Each structure stands twice: as structure tokens, then as C-alpha cells.
Amino acid sequence: MCNTLGYPKQYRGLGRRQFLKLAGTATATVVGLATGSLSPTPARADALTKAQRERMTPEQIVDVMKQGNVRFQHGERKARNYLREQRASASGQYPAAVLLSCIDSRAPAEVIMDLGIGDIFNCRVAGNVENNDILGSMEFACKLAGAKVIVVMGHTACGAIKGAIANVDLGNLTGLLDRIKPAVQATTYEGDRSASNYTFVNAVARKNVEMTIANIRQNSPVLAALETQGTIKIVGAMYNLETGAVEFFG
């Protein structure tokens, strides 16, 4: 029997053949993407198609990311044929989500959520803050390219957060860190509010995610309208560098 860790609960305990048979017919659950690279099984390694994405709700797409992270945490990432995914996506792309994450080398979104080529758009900038270019990229991803989820993901022990707390002054980095400082000021915390206190650093990182989401809604009428219509879902996430777990919220 195969290891079904990371599969939807209703399918755990099934043998590999049983699971693949069910996955081939399901369309209204996470396994609705069973023939795409977001599939929880290694049966196929094609890139995500438009039809597969359209069958998914934003909530189901988030569930796929959660399940992928469970597999990652337990070393159960599925075998991939990246060359096949690359070839399948060469003629068109239909990502299900767009992620705004930090440039930290230890937090690559596709890896920690067990995603493949063509599954997501990924914007990366120190401190996962938004600006006009990021907003424009998200508007393209959602309004024009059809992505259904926006995830803003921070992480523990973030160097950009520590730099903002410590008032680091260095070239163009200074202006970037200035965009994080409102989160430092808005974080309610009793105790040592220094960059060496990682409990405070992580609290600021989470607040920074929350405020970035608020800024996205405020500064992009396009995305705000899509969310109001229920076309997209905007959520926050925090990645724990020590445990490998991604916590979704919002």
C-alpha cells in the first residue's frame, strides 16, 4: 500500500490503485487536478491546464498548497518530471495562484508547497512588501491570466524584518526597509522590541503580512473588485524555517 500522507482525509488509507481510480473521476475536490502537476499523486507530470484550474475554487487551491506542504514536511514530496512539465507548459500557462514571498533562499514557495512548473506565479522581494510593480504583476496574474488565489507569505527569522527593526541604513535597501517599519510600529508586544528577540521579529513578520494584504486591497481596485466578486481569494501565510510548516490565515 502506498503512503497517502498529504492526501485529502477522505482518501487516506486507500491503496494506490484505489486512489488513482477515484482521483481520475473527482472534479469537485482537491483531487480534481489529478491529471495536472498539482496532483497529490505521481500518476501524471503534465503542467496545469486551463480546464483543470477552472474546476477548482480558490479554497480548493489553497488546500492543494496545504497538502503539498504536509508532504514536504514529512519528506514525501512526489516524484516529478520537470522536463515533461516544462514541455507541457511551453505553449501556455495557467497558474492557479500568485505568491508574494521573501527572497530568502530558505523559503522557496514551489519547493515547500510541493508545486511544479506552471502551478503558480511567484513575486519575490525582501520582506515580501508590495509596490506598484508587484501590484501590476498581481493584476496581470489574476485579471488577465486567471489565477484565483493571492498568497502573501512571510517567514520566521526574516532578515528584512530584523533590518527594519534595527533601522539599517544601506543604499537602496533603506527605502525598502522603510516600507516594513509601519509593521514594526503596529506590532503589539510587551518585552524586548529588538532585532535579536526572535519572538518579536516573528510577530512583526506576521503583522507585515497582514498590512501588506491590506495595502493590496487598498492600492489595487482591480484586485479588490475581484475579491469582492469572489473571483479570487487573498490570504496570508507564515513559513517556519525550523519546522518547515506553512501556516495559512486570513
C-alpha atoms as a printed R data frame, in Angstrom:
    type eleno elety resid chain resno       x      y       z
1   ATOM     1    CA   MET     A     1   0.000  0.000   0.000
2   ATOM     2    CA   CYS     A     2   1.295  3.431  -0.851
3   ATOM     3    CA   ASN     A     3   1.917  6.168   1.675
4   ATOM     4    CA   THR     A     4  -1.082  8.521   1.410
5   ATOM     5    CA   LEU     A     5   0.341 11.232   3.674
6   ATOM     6    CA   GLY     A     6  -0.827 14.602   2.384
7   ATOM     7    CA   TYR     A     7  -3.876 13.215   0.507
8   ATOM     8    CA   PRO     A     8  -7.324 14.587   1.386
9   ATOM     9    CA   LYS     A     9  -8.576 12.886   4.542
10  ATOM    10    CA   GLN     A    10 -11.368 11.015   2.763
11  ATOM    11    CA   TYR     A    11  -8.787  9.198   0.618
12  ATOM    12    CA   ARG     A    12  -6.245  8.233   3.284
13  ATOM    13    CA   GLY     A    13  -5.932  4.523   3.801
14  ATOM    14    CA   LEU     A    14  -6.686  3.649   0.185
15  ATOM    15    CA   GLY     A    15  -4.277  1.615  -1.880
16  ATOM    16    CA   ARG     A    16  -2.503  3.297  -4.757
17  ATOM    17    CA   ARG     A    17  -4.776  1.768  -7.432
18  ATOM    18    CA   GLN     A    18  -7.903  2.644  -5.481
19  ATOM    19    CA   PHE     A    19  -6.758  6.209  -5.013
20  ATOM    20    CA   LEU     A    20  -5.803  6.697  -8.655
21  ATOM    21    CA   LYS     A    21  -9.176  5.330  -9.763
22  ATOM    22    CA   LEU     A    22 -11.026  7.812  -7.572
23  ATOM    23    CA   ALA     A    23  -8.697 10.664  -8.486
24  ATOM    24    CA   GLY     A    24  -9.433 10.122 -12.153
25  ATOM    25    CA   THR     A    25 -13.134 10.860 -11.676
26  ATOM    26    CA   ALA     A    26 -13.198 13.504  -8.945
27  ATOM    27    CA   THR     A    27 -13.771 17.076 -10.097
28  ATOM    28    CA   ALA     A    28 -15.142 18.909  -7.081
29  ATOM    29    CA   THR     A    29 -12.352 18.259  -4.585
30  ATOM    30    CA   VAL     A    30  -8.628 18.808  -4.337
31  ATOM    31    CA   VAL     A    31  -8.063 15.707  -6.461
32  ATOM    32    CA   GLY     A    32  -9.863 17.449  -9.306
33  ATOM    33    CA   LEU     A    33  -6.389 18.310 -10.570
34  ATOM    34    CA   ALA     A    34  -5.311 14.673 -10.714
35  ATOM    35    CA   THR     A    35  -4.011 14.968 -14.271
36  ATOM    36    CA   GLY     A    36  -2.040 18.123 -13.640
37  ATOM    37    CA   SER     A    37   1.158 18.898 -11.808
38  ATOM    38    CA   LEU     A    38  -0.801 19.961  -8.707
39  ATOM    39    CA   SER     A    39  -1.969 16.368  -8.313
40  ATOM    40    CA   PRO     A    40  -1.246 14.665  -4.950
41  ATOM    41    CA   THR     A    41  -0.209 11.533  -6.861
42  ATOM    42    CA   PRO     A    42   2.721 10.906  -9.217
43  ATOM    43    CA   ALA     A    43   0.421  9.447 -11.891
44  ATOM    44    CA   ARG     A    44   0.976 12.336 -14.293
45  ATOM    45    CA   ALA     A    45   3.505 15.131 -14.530
46  ATOM    46    CA   ASP     A    46   1.854 17.447 -17.052
47  ATOM    47    CA   ALA     A    47   1.507 21.164 -16.373
48  ATOM    48    CA   LEU     A    48  -1.768 22.505 -15.052
49  ATOM    49    CA   THR     A    49  -4.370 23.074 -17.792
50  ATOM    50    CA   LYS     A    50  -6.964 25.819 -18.003
51  ATOM    51    CA   ALA     A    51  -9.815 23.332 -17.672
52  ATOM    52    CA   GLN     A    52  -8.319 21.802 -14.531
53  ATOM    53    CA   ARG     A    53  -7.798 25.213 -12.948
54  ATOM    54    CA   GLU     A    54 -11.320 26.348 -13.791
55  ATOM    55    CA   ARG     A    55 -12.805 23.367 -11.944
56  ATOM    56    CA   MET     A    56 -11.088 24.465  -8.752
57  ATOM    57    CA   THR     A    57 -12.391 27.007  -6.256
58  ATOM    58    CA   PRO     A    58  -9.940 29.366  -4.547
59  ATOM    59    CA   GLU     A    59 -10.426 27.403  -1.321
60  ATOM    60    CA   GLN     A    60  -9.513 24.149  -3.033
61  ATOM    61    CA   ILE     A    61  -6.374 25.708  -4.495
62  ATOM    62    CA   VAL     A    62  -5.296 26.768  -1.009
63  ATOM    63    CA   ASP     A    63  -5.983 23.202   0.163
64  ATOM    64    CA   VAL     A    64  -3.650 21.893  -2.553
65  ATOM    65    CA   MET     A    65  -0.890 24.129  -1.182
66  ATOM    66    CA   LYS     A    66  -1.571 22.948   2.362
67  ATOM    67    CA   GLN     A    67  -1.428 19.308   1.350
68  ATOM    68    CA   GLY     A    68   1.789 19.915  -0.585
69  ATOM    69    CA   ASN     A    69   3.366 21.464   2.479
70  ATOM    70    CA   VAL     A    70   2.363 18.439   4.570
71  ATOM    71    CA   ARG     A    71   4.174 16.200   2.086
72  ATOM    72    CA   PHE     A    72   7.219 18.487   2.188
73  ATOM    73    CA   GLN     A    73   7.363 18.413   5.988
74  ATOM    74    CA   HIS     A    74   7.409 14.610   6.002
75  ATOM    75    CA   GLY     A    75   9.801 14.145   3.125
76  ATOM    76    CA   GLU     A    76   7.038 12.729   0.951
77  ATOM    77    CA   ARG     A    77   7.333 15.133  -1.983
78  ATOM    78    CA   LYS     A    78   6.103 13.427  -5.106
79  ATOM    79    CA   ALA     A    79   8.449 12.433  -7.887
80  ATOM    80    CA   ARG     A    80   8.356 14.967 -10.711
81  ATOM    81    CA   ASN     A    81   9.328 15.026 -14.332
82  ATOM    82    CA   TYR     A    82  10.272 18.690 -14.637
83  ATOM    83    CA   LEU     A    83  11.193 18.269 -18.285
84  ATOM    84    CA   ARG     A    84   7.699 16.993 -19.020
85  ATOM    85    CA   GLU     A    85   6.165 19.879 -17.069
86  ATOM    86    CA   GLN     A    86   8.348 22.333 -18.942
87  ATOM    87    CA   ARG     A    87   7.329 20.934 -22.307
88  ATOM    88    CA   ALA     A    88   3.654 20.789 -21.380
89  ATOM    89    CA   SER     A    89   3.631 24.438 -20.281
90  ATOM    90    CA   ALA     A    90   5.710 25.828 -23.163
91  ATOM    91    CA   SER     A    91   2.664 26.645 -25.302
92  ATOM    92    CA   GLY     A    92   0.690 28.307 -22.493
93  ATOM    93    CA   GLN     A    93   0.475 28.796 -18.738
94  ATOM    94    CA   TYR     A    94  -2.495 28.569 -16.403
95  ATOM    95    CA   PRO     A    95  -1.171 29.092 -12.840
96  ATOM    96    CA   ALA     A    96  -3.725 28.718 -10.076
97  ATOM    97    CA   ALA     A    97  -2.236 31.313  -7.716
98  ATOM    98    CA   VAL     A    98   0.214 34.178  -7.343
99  ATOM    99    CA   LEU     A    99   2.506 34.299  -4.322
100 ATOM   100    CA   LEU     A   100   4.307 37.302  -2.892
101 ATOM   101    CA   SER     A   101   7.149 35.953  -0.795
102 ATOM   102    CA   CYS     A   102  10.543 36.952   0.557
103 ATOM   103    CA   ILE     A   103  13.798 36.459  -1.373
104 ATOM   104    CA   ASP     A   104  15.199 34.357   1.486
105 ATOM   105    CA   SER     A   105  16.958 31.357  -0.055
106 ATOM   106    CA   ARG     A   106  15.489 29.041   2.585
107 ATOM   107    CA   ALA     A   107  11.863 29.743   1.671
108 ATOM   108    CA   PRO     A   108  11.254 28.802  -1.996
109 ATOM   109    CA   ALA     A   109   7.475 28.590  -2.314
110 ATOM   110    CA   GLU     A   110   7.325 25.934  -5.033
111 ATOM   111    CA   VAL     A   111   9.562 23.609  -3.023
112 ATOM   112    CA   ILE     A   112   7.969 23.967   0.407
113 ATOM   113    CA   MET     A   113   4.460 23.518  -1.052
114 ATOM   114    CA   ASP     A   114   5.486 20.729  -3.428
115 ATOM   115    CA   LEU     A   115   4.396 22.558  -6.572
116 ATOM   116    CA   GLY     A   116   5.572 22.198 -10.139
117 ATOM   117    CA   ILE     A   117   6.368 24.240 -13.224
118 ATOM   118    CA   GLY     A   118   3.340 26.264 -14.287
119 ATOM   119    CA   ASP     A   119   1.437 25.937 -10.998
120 ATOM   120    CA   ILE     A   120   1.966 29.442  -9.570
121 ATOM   121    CA   PHE     A   121   3.254 32.914 -10.296
122 ATOM   122    CA   ASN     A   122   5.851 33.935  -7.712
123 ATOM   123    CA   CYS     A   123   6.838 37.503  -6.847
124 ATOM   124    CA   ARG     A   124   9.861 37.643  -4.529
125 ATOM   125    CA   VAL     A   125  11.241 40.680  -2.750
126 ATOM   126    CA   ALA     A   126  12.971 41.119   0.608
127 ATOM   127    CA   GLY     A   127  10.331 41.430   3.293
128 ATOM   128    CA   ASN     A   128   7.500 40.429   0.919
129 ATOM   129    CA   VAL     A   129   6.265 44.011   0.590
130 ATOM   130    CA   GLU     A   130   4.094 45.278  -2.233
131 ATOM   131    CA   ASN     A   131   4.762 48.179  -4.596
132 ATOM   132    CA   ASN     A   132   3.246 49.349  -7.880
133 ATOM   133    CA   ASP     A   133   5.240 46.844  -9.908
134 ATOM   134    CA   ILE     A   134   4.181 43.966  -7.660
135 ATOM   135    CA   LEU     A   135   0.549 45.105  -7.802
136 ATOM   136    CA   GLY     A   136   0.710 45.317 -11.580
137 ATOM   137    CA   SER     A   137   2.128 41.808 -11.718
138 ATOM   138    CA   MET     A   138  -0.670 40.521  -9.475
139 ATOM   139    CA   GLU     A   139  -3.286 42.265 -11.588
140 ATOM   140    CA   PHE     A   140  -1.871 40.563 -14.665
141 ATOM   141    CA   ALA     A   141  -1.810 37.209 -12.897
142 ATOM   142    CA   CYS     A   142  -5.408 37.395 -11.681
143 ATOM   143    CA   LYS     A   143  -7.350 39.623 -14.072
144 ATOM   144    CA   LEU     A   144  -5.659 38.609 -17.324
145 ATOM   145    CA   ALA     A   145  -4.089 35.208 -16.675
146 ATOM   146    CA   GLY     A   146  -6.840 33.795 -14.435
147 ATOM   147    CA   ALA     A   147  -5.085 32.985 -11.147
148 ATOM   148    CA   LYS     A   148  -7.631 32.550  -8.359
149 ATOM   149    CA   VAL     A   149  -5.565 32.983  -5.203
150 ATOM   150    CA   ILE     A   150  -3.124 35.585  -3.894
151 ATOM   151    CA   VAL     A   151  -0.872 34.454  -1.056
152 ATOM   152    CA   VAL     A   152   1.371 36.866   0.834
153 ATOM   153    CA   MET     A   153   3.901 34.700   2.658
154 ATOM   154    CA   GLY     A   154   6.345 35.857   5.320
155 ATOM   155    CA   HIS     A   155   8.701 33.658   7.284
156 ATOM   156    CA   THR     A   156  10.348 33.353  10.664
157 ATOM   157    CA   ALA     A   157  13.738 34.939  11.399
158 ATOM   158    CA   CYS     A   158  13.360 37.256   8.408
159 ATOM   159    CA   GLY     A   159  16.459 39.359   7.774
160 ATOM   160    CA   ALA     A   160  14.469 42.195   6.210
161 ATOM   161    CA   ILE     A   161  12.250 42.384   9.281
162 ATOM   162    CA   LYS     A   162  15.310 42.449  11.531
163 ATOM   163    CA   GLY     A   163  16.818 45.189   9.389
164 ATOM   164    CA   ALA     A   164  13.688 47.316   9.680
165 ATOM   165    CA   ILE     A   165  13.611 46.872  13.450
166 ATOM   166    CA   ALA     A   166  17.300 47.799  13.725
167 ATOM   167    CA   ASN     A   167  16.953 50.813  11.400
168 ATOM   168    CA   VAL     A   168  19.591 49.536   8.974
169 ATOM   169    CA   ASP     A   169  20.769 52.223   6.546
170 ATOM   170    CA   LEU     A   170  22.298 50.897   3.325
171 ATOM   171    CA   GLY     A   171  21.777 52.282  -0.163
172 ATOM   172    CA   ASN     A   172  18.514 51.291  -1.807
173 ATOM   173    CA   LEU     A   173  17.821 48.813   0.985
174 ATOM   174    CA   THR     A   174  16.969 51.729   3.268
175 ATOM   175    CA   GLY     A   175  13.891 52.628   1.238
176 ATOM   176    CA   LEU     A   176  12.727 49.037   1.106
177 ATOM   177    CA   LEU     A   177  13.027 48.637   4.875
178 ATOM   178    CA   ASP     A   178  11.060 51.851   5.337
179 ATOM   179    CA   ARG     A   179   8.084 50.010   3.860
180 ATOM   180    CA   ILE     A   180   8.303 47.444   6.684
181 ATOM   181    CA   LYS     A   181   8.656 49.924   9.551
182 ATOM   182    CA   PRO     A   182   4.906 50.604   9.850
183 ATOM   183    CA   ALA     A   183   4.504 46.931  10.757
184 ATOM   184    CA   VAL     A   184   7.179 47.293  13.442
185 ATOM   185    CA   GLN     A   185   5.296 50.209  14.960
186 ATOM   186    CA   ALA     A   186   1.906 48.464  14.662
187 ATOM   187    CA   THR     A   187   3.008 45.242  16.373
188 ATOM   188    CA   THR     A   188   1.692 44.967  19.905
189 ATOM   189    CA   TYR     A   189   4.383 43.368  22.025
190 ATOM   190    CA   GLU     A   190   5.430 43.700  25.646
191 ATOM   191    CA   GLY     A   191   9.090 42.941  26.127
192 ATOM   192    CA   ASP     A   192  12.304 43.362  24.183
193 ATOM   193    CA   ARG     A   193  11.446 45.007  20.860
194 ATOM   194    CA   SER     A   194  14.869 44.402  19.320
195 ATOM   195    CA   ALA     A   195  16.104 42.546  16.246
196 ATOM   196    CA   SER     A   196  17.785 39.980  18.488
197 ATOM   197    CA   ASN     A   197  14.462 38.930  20.025
198 ATOM   198    CA   TYR     A   198  13.112 36.441  17.505
199 ATOM   199    CA   THR     A   199   9.715 36.253  19.160
200 ATOM   200    CA   PHE     A   200   9.278 39.946  18.419
201 ATOM   201    CA   VAL     A   201  10.806 39.571  14.946
202 ATOM   202    CA   ASN     A   202   8.303 36.848  14.064
203 ATOM   203    CA   ALA     A   203   5.400 38.874  15.440
204 ATOM   204    CA   VAL     A   204   6.423 41.780  13.220
205 ATOM   205    CA   ALA     A   205   6.756 39.436  10.226
206 ATOM   206    CA   ARG     A   206   3.172 38.299  10.678
207 ATOM   207    CA   LYS     A   207   1.933 41.862  11.129
208 ATOM   208    CA   ASN     A   208   3.842 42.813   7.979
209 ATOM   209    CA   VAL     A   209   1.941 40.130   6.036
210 ATOM   210    CA   GLU     A   210  -1.377 41.417   7.380
211 ATOM   211    CA   MET     A   211  -0.548 45.011   6.494
212 ATOM   212    CA   THR     A   212   0.705 44.050   3.036
213 ATOM   213    CA   ILE     A   213  -2.601 42.331   2.342
214 ATOM   214    CA   ALA     A   214  -4.438 45.460   3.490
215 ATOM   215    CA   ASN     A   215  -2.257 47.565   1.185
216 ATOM   216    CA   ILE     A   216  -3.006 45.277  -1.759
217 ATOM   217    CA   ARG     A   217  -6.730 45.723  -1.226
218 ATOM   218    CA   GLN     A   218  -6.386 49.471  -0.749
219 ATOM   219    CA   ASN     A   219  -3.985 50.206  -3.601
220 ATOM   220    CA   SER     A   220  -5.372 47.877  -6.268
221 ATOM   221    CA   PRO     A   221  -9.040 48.490  -7.096
222 ATOM   222    CA   VAL     A   222  -8.702 45.736  -9.713
223 ATOM   223    CA   LEU     A   223  -7.779 43.084  -7.160
224 ATOM   224    CA   ALA     A   224 -10.182 44.418  -4.540
225 ATOM   225    CA   ALA     A   225 -13.049 44.116  -7.018
226 ATOM   226    CA   LEU     A   226 -12.086 40.558  -7.956
227 ATOM   227    CA   GLU     A   227 -12.035 39.604  -4.281
228 ATOM   228    CA   THR     A   228 -15.414 41.244  -3.632
229 ATOM   229    CA   GLN     A   229 -16.868 39.313  -6.558
230 ATOM   230    CA   GLY     A   230 -15.498 36.060  -5.146
231 ATOM   231    CA   THR     A   231 -13.323 35.510  -8.206
232 ATOM   232    CA   ILE     A   232 -10.131 35.459  -6.148
233 ATOM   233    CA   LYS     A   233  -9.160 34.838  -2.536
234 ATOM   234    CA   ILE     A   234  -6.381 36.775  -0.779
235 ATOM   235    CA   VAL     A   235  -4.731 35.013   2.155
236 ATOM   236    CA   GLY     A   236  -1.676 35.351   4.339
237 ATOM   237    CA   ALA     A   237   0.866 32.715   5.282
238 ATOM   238    CA   MET     A   238   3.890 32.301   7.537
239 ATOM   239    CA   TYR     A   239   6.642 29.781   6.840
240 ATOM   240    CA   ASN     A   240   8.551 28.401   9.808
241 ATOM   241    CA   LEU     A   241  12.201 27.890   8.858
242 ATOM   242    CA   GLU     A   242  12.763 25.412  11.699
243 ATOM   243    CA   THR     A   243   9.737 23.130  11.231
244 ATOM   244    CA   GLY     A   244   9.092 23.522   7.511
245 ATOM   245    CA   ALA     A   245   5.415 24.241   8.190
246 ATOM   246    CA   VAL     A   246   3.373 26.883   6.383
247 ATOM   247    CA   GLU     A   247   0.543 28.416   8.388
248 ATOM   248    CA   PHE     A   248  -2.236 29.994   6.308
249 ATOM   249    CA   PHE     A   249  -4.506 32.652   7.745
250 ATOM   250    CA   GLY     A   250  -6.971 35.347   6.748
